Amino acid sequence: MTIGYLALGSNLGDRLGTLQKAVELLDQDDDIQVIKKSKLYETLPYGDVPQENYYNAVIQISTSYEPMQLLDKTQAIEKTLGRKRLIHWGPRTLDIDILLMDNNAIATERLNIPHKEMLKRSFVLVPLKDVYPDTALQGESFEALIEKTGNQGEVWLSKESW
């Protein structure tokens, strides 16, 4: 079994319900077990497309899937829950990104592990810190990595919990 970390985000429709349903669908898969969930965060949108705030979270999973199989599974769940890929960095019902999978390093057109943008995004690093077993990532403390993003003020704990 491989330990993995998935980032989840939603800013259309029932944001909380969509994230909860995504976690439920992942956990119902015989080849995936959800181990931990981060706190729920509200975040400003990333990029220049005007849109509503996001709910973001990270989950720790155990899986027997290979990385590309897991990507296919997460994209199928996104589609099931109404994801349409219309605008880059645009609004979405659900986004699931594979951040890390043990020590796997992959760089393909479809998938990069570690996720190539995660160190630039406090909305990923803040919830990842909640579920990651170490106090550092890639040799740096989470606090230092989050500060380097310059966008840590765009993430705050949600008033809702999940």
VENKACOR-V654640 format. One record per backbone hydrogen bond with DSSP energy under -0.5 kcal/mol. CO is the residue of the C=O (numbers start at 0). NH is the residue of the N-H. If there is no record, write none. Layout:
co: (CO	CO)
nh: (NH	NH)
This chain:
co: (1	2	3	4	4	5	6	7	8	9	12	13	14	15	16	17	18	19	20	21	22	23	24	25	28	30	30	32	32	35	39	40	41	42	47	53	54	55	56	57	58	59	59	60	61	62	65	66	67	68	69	70	71	72	73	74	75	76	77	78	83	86	91	91	94	96	96	98	98	99	100	105	110	112	114	116	117	119	120	120	121	123	124	125	126	126	127	127	134	136	139	140	141	142	143	144	145	145	146	150	151	153	155)
nh: (62	101	60	98	99	58	96	56	94	54	14	17	18	19	20	21	22	23	24	25	26	27	28	28	31	63	64	34	61	59	157	55	155	53	49	42	9	40	7	37	5	34	35	3	32	1	69	70	71	72	73	74	75	76	77	78	79	80	82	81	85	89	10	11	8	6	98	113	114	4	103	112	107	105	117	119	120	121	123	124	125	127	128	129	129	130	130	131	141	139	136	144	145	146	147	148	148	149	149	153	154	43	41)
